Amino acid sequence: MFKKILFHALVGGAIFVVGASLHDFADIRGPGNFLAYGGMVYAGVTTLLILVGVNLPSPIGIHSGPSFLGKVTKDISQKRAREELLEYKKLLDEGVLTQEEFDAKAAELKKKIL
């Protein structure tokens, strides 16, 4: 985690230095301000996101594990499978499905949940 924070802080610092140099030395005020403040915001926000636990992109060639979006998608899929299993249980209790039909569908849905 420390390496990620350091990497993103250095990127933010580099953006800030470029912006400050444009602003102060090249007398390009607008883009210089934008880059300087953008670098500070980038470093701060990425540090906060890392501390909170959001998976940020890593430098090229380094795999950081499953993405945040992948985790969310899996959670949604598991929730839908649970809801569907409860719906099939309700149909079984009402006599619409046979026990064999329910067991087959339940086994399929449990694979998604587990």
C-alpha positions in Angstrom: 0.0 0.0 0.0 2.8 2.4 0.8 4.4 1.9 -2.6 1.1 2.7 -4.3 0.7 5.9 -2.2 4.3 6.9 -2.9 3.8 6.3 -6.7 0.7 8.3 -7.0 2.1 11.1 -4.7 5.1 11.3 -7.0 2.9 11.5 -10.1 0.8 14.2 -8.5 4.0 16.1 -7.4 5.4 15.9 -11.0 2.2 17.3 -12.4 2.3 20.1 -9.8 5.9 21.0 -10.7 5.1 21.2 -14.4 2.1 23.4 -13.6 4.0 25.6 -11.2 6.9 26.0 -13.8 4.5 27.0 -16.5 2.8 29.5 -14.2 5.9 31.1 -12.7 8.6 30.8 -15.3 6.8 30.6 -18.7 4.1 33.1 -17.6 1.4 30.7 -18.9 -1.1 31.3 -16.1 -4.2 29.4 -17.0 -2.8 26.0 -17.9 -0.2 26.4 -15.2 -2.8 26.9 -12.4 -4.8 24.0 -13.8 -1.9 21.6 -13.7 -0.6 22.8 -10.3 -3.9 22.5 -8.6 -4.7 19.3 -10.5 -1.5 17.7 -9.3 -2.3 18.5 -5.7 -5.8 17.2 -6.0 -4.6 14.0 -7.8 -2.1 13.2 -5.1 -4.6 13.9 -2.3 -7.6 12.0 -3.9 -5.5 9.0 -4.9 -4.0 8.7 -1.4 -7.5 8.9 0.2 -8.8 6.3 -2.2 -5.9 3.9 -1.5 -6.5 4.3 2.2 -10.2 3.6 1.8 -9.4 0.5 -0.2 -10.3 1.3 -3.8 -8.1 -0.4 -6.3 -6.4 2.1 -8.5 -4.5 1.4 -11.8 -0.9 0.4 -11.1 2.1 1.2 -13.2 2.3 -0.8 -16.4 3.4 -4.4 -15.8 2.2 -4.7 -12.2 -0.9 -6.6 -11.6 -2.8 -5.3 -8.5 -5.4 -8.1 -8.2 -9.1 -8.0 -8.9 -10.4 -4.7 -9.9 -13.0 -2.7 -7.8 -15.5 -3.0 -10.7 -15.0 -6.8 -10.8 -15.7 -7.1 -7.1 -18.9 -5.0 -7.4 -20.1 -7.0 -10.4 -19.5 -10.3 -8.6 -21.4 -9.0 -5.5 -24.3 -7.9 -7.7 -24.3 -11.3 -9.5 -24.3 -13.1 -6.1 -27.2 -11.0 -4.8 -29.3 -11.7 -7.9 -28.6 -15.5 -7.5 -29.7 -15.3 -3.9 -32.9 -13.5 -4.8 -33.6 -16.0 -7.6 -33.0 -18.9 -5.3 -35.6 -17.4 -2.8 -38.0 -17.0 -5.7 -37.6 -20.7 -6.7 -38.1 -21.7 -3.1 -41.3 -19.7 -3.0 -42.5 -21.5 -6.2 -41.6 -24.9 -4.6 -43.6 -24.1 -1.5 -46.6 -23.1 -3.6 -46.4 -26.4 -5.5 -45.5 -24.8 -8.9 -42.1 -26.6 -9.0 -41.3 -30.2 -8.1 -38.5 -30.9 -5.6 -36.3 -32.3 -8.5 -36.7 -29.1 -10.5 -36.0 -27.0 -7.5 -32.9 -29.0 -6.6 -31.5 -28.7 -10.1 -31.9 -25.0 -10.2 -30.7 -24.5 -6.6 -27.5 -26.4 -7.4 -26.9 -24.1 -10.4 -27.5 -20.9 -8.4 -25.4 -22.1 -5.5 -22.4 -22.3 -7.8 -22.9 -18.5 -8.5 -23.3 -17.7 -4.9 -20.3 -19.7 -3.6 
